């Protein structure tokens, strides 16, 4: 577990001790967020695919796994957020 991941998990646990995380997917954990009073773990979908591909799945199998077992497996209001990030969206700071 990287220092960044450790920091994210510590902040998540402080904000919401009940929030769920994905076992074995620490490299894809990118932050925390949510709405109202629910602070949840946020994972990068592209990194999840890479992790699963390193585990032997094809890209198609990895995407199917994510859709069925992660995004499709709502386990209550503590379910992590799976985000897709797009570069070059035209927004400038």
BADO-609124 format. One record per residue: x, z, y of N, C-alpha, C, O in turn; residue in three letters. Coordinates in steps of 0.02 Angstrom, whole numbers, plus 50000, padded with zeros to 5 digits. Layout:
N
XZYXZYXZYXZYALA;...
This chain:
93
500425000049941500005000050000500455000050062500915004150068UNK;500324995450107500714995050169500515000550217499985003650210UNK;500945001650267500775006650318500135004850354499725009150369UNK;500054998250370499454996050404498834997550362498345000150388UNK;498864996050298498294997350254498165004850251497585007050253UNK;498685008850246498605016050244498265018550308497815022750305UNK;498485015950365498185017850429497455015950432497035019850455UNK;497295009950409496595007750410496175012250365495635014350385UNK;496425013850306496045018150260495965025150289495435028250281UNK;496475027750323496425034350354495895034350409495485038950414UNK;495905029150451495415028650506494705027750477494225030650502UNK;494655023750424494005022750392493735029350364493155031050375UNK;494165032950329493955039250299493755044350353493285048250343UNK;494115044350409493945048850463493265047050493492855051450506UNK;493145040550503492525038250533491935038650485491375040050505UNK;492075037250421491535037150372491815038550302492025033950267UNK;491835044850282492115046750218491755043550158492035043250103UNK;491145041050168490755038050114490875030550107490635027550059UNK;491225027450154491335020150153491705018150089492165021450067UNK;491495012550061491795010049999492365005250015492355001750066UNK;492865005049971493405000249976493444996449910493164998649859UNK;493804990849910493864986649851494514988349814495054987649842UNK;494454990449752495044992149712495494985949703495254980549687UNK;496144986949713496624981649702496634976249755496974971149746UNK;496284977249810496244972049862496514974549929496304972049981UNK;496974979249928497234982249990497534977050037497464977650098UNK;497864971950010498174966950053497664963150095497834960350147UNK;497044962950074496514959450110496144963850160495734961350198UNK;496284970250160495954974850206496244973750276496844974750288UNK;495814971750323496054969850390495814974550445496064974150502UNK;495334978850431495104983250484494474986850465494264986950407UNK;494164989950515493534993450506493054991050561493274988750614UNK;492414991550547491914989450596491224990750568491154993750515UNK;490734988550603490044989450581489574989750640489734987550695UNK;488994992550628488504993050680488154999850676488155003150624UNK;487875001850731487525008250736487995013850715488525014750747UNK;487825017550664488245023150644488655021750582489015026250558UNK;488615015850555488975014150493489635010750509489645005250536UNK;490185014050493490855011150499491065009250428491065013350383UNK;491245002850420491385000150354492064996850351492354995150402UNK;492324995950290492944992350279492814984850289492284982350269UNK;493294981350319493244974150329493814970850291494394972550300UNK;493634965850249494124962150210494124954850230493604952050248UNK;494704951750227494794944550242494664940650178495024941350129UNK;494144936550178493954932650119494514928150095494614927550034UNK;494874924950141495424920450121495964924150083496254921550035UNK;496114930250104496624934250069496364936550001496744936849953UNK;495724938149997495434939749931495524934049882495694935049824UNK;495424927849906495514921949864496244921649840496364920349781UNK;496714922649885497424922449866497584927649814497924926249765UNK;497344933749823497464939149774497194937149706497534937949655UNK;496584934649704496284932649640496644926749609496704926349548UNK;496874922149650497254916449623497914918749593498134916049542UNK;498224923749623498844926549594498694929949528499134930749486UNK;498074931949519497864935049456497674929949403497474931849348UNK;497734923449419497614918249369496984914149377496874909549338UNK;496574915649427495964911749437496114905449478496584905349518UNK;495724900349468495754894449511495414896249577495094901549581UNK;495484892049627495154893449691494404893749683494064898049711UNK;494134889049644493414888949631493184895349595492674898249613UNK;493564897449545493394903549509493444909649555493024914249551UNK;493954909749598494034915349644493444915849692493184921249704UNK;493244910149720492674910049765492034912249730491634916049758UNK;491934909949669491354911949630491364919449616490854922849622UNK;491954922049598492024929249585491844933249647491474938149643UNK;492104931149705491964934649767491214934549782490914939749798UNK;490904928649777490194928049792489754932249745489274935349768UNK;489924932349682489504935849633489664943349631489204947449630UNK;490304945149629490504952049617490654956249679490684962349675UNK;490734952949735490904956849796490344955949848489984960649862UNK;490274949949876489764949049928489064949449899488594951449933UNK;488984947449837488334947649805488164954149771487624954949743UNK;488624958949774488514965349740488394970849792488814975349800UNK;487834970449826487664975649874487584982249838487184982849792UNK;487984987149858487964993749825487774999249875488005004949869UNK;487364997449923487135002249972487445000950041487824996250050UNK;487255005250087487465004050156488215005150168488445003950224UNK;488575007250119489305008250125489695002250099490315002350096UNK;489344996850079489664990850053490134987750105489934987050163UNK;490744985950086491214982950133490964976250161490544972950132UNK;491234974550219491104968150252491634963150229492224964750229UNK;491424957250210491884951850193491844946750250491324943650260UNK;492404945950286492404941650345492804935250331493284935150293UNK;492574929950364492944923650364493184922550435492804922950483UNK;493824921050442494124920150508494284912850518494514909350472UNK;494174910450578494284903450595494774903050653494654905850706UNK;495324899550642495824898650695495604892950741495234888450721UNK;495834893250802495694887850849494964887150867494704881550872UNK;494614892850876493904892550891493774891150965493194891050987UNK;494304889951004494224888251074494174894151121494154893251181UNK;494144900151094494114906151136494814907951158495274908451118UNK;494894909051222495544911051249495474917851282494974919251315UNK;495964921951273495954928651304496174928251376496204933351410UNK;
